[in-house]
Amino acid sequence: SAVISQKPSRDICQRGTSLTIQCQVDSQVTMMFWYRQQPGQSLTLIATANQGSEATYESGFVIDKFPISRPNLTFSTLTVSNMSPEDSSIYLCSVLLGQGTGGANVLTFGAGSRLTVL
Amino acid sequence: DAKTTQPNSMESNEEEPVHLPCNHSTISGTDYIHWYRQLPSQGPEYVIHGLTSNVNNRMASLAIAEDRKSSTLILHRATLRDAAVYYCILRRGTSYGKLTFGQGTILTVHP
């Protein structure tokens, strides 16, 4: 299994500002993902962070709002730009590892970064 | 993606078995059945997965119906630490990290 560290664990931000969330993994992984969990809701995939190429975004998420960097196989950042109160959420980093029976891959998640936008 | 249906909430007593059901009537032949759980203030953690046969691991058992249209996650002896939101997710074999989370089942364990 992998250990994922996210920073910050929580923050309170002002409307119109941007915040960068860091995700550090203790082993090299090919695939990293960023999810969002809005208050009282389930998780939604924002994008796949690809090392050496641009991130792949899911429908409803755009690079200008959520720029992602992936400089190496153990690190990624997600920036939430020009924040509004609607961006108040938990943002989670996850990585894909081969685990379980039959070799099927499963995700390991970080603890998340809880952002509150005032 | 095929959809799963779970009860909103369930309750159990400590030390008793818990059976968490999941319906997935539109499952395709290449969909794996995955279960994750999210403890309070934590990210989701993998519990178990299966394709066709029942599966056991140190955390739980997964019973899959013969037609694969439903499955049941079994916690053999619930503890207070098992109180969490349990998500039943269908993962297509080629979807890698894209998991479509539903609302899950909130499990409350009473001492």
Interface residues (C-beta under 8 A of the other chain):
Chain A: I4 M31 M32 F33 S42 L43 T44 L45 T48 E58 L92 S94 L96 Q99 G100 T101 G102 A104 N105 V106 L107 T108 F109 G110 A111 G112
Chain B: Y32 H34 Y36 S41 Q42 G43 P44 E45 Y46 I48 H49 G50 L51 V55 N57 Y87 R91 G93 Y96 G97 K98 L99 T100 F101 G102 Q103 G104
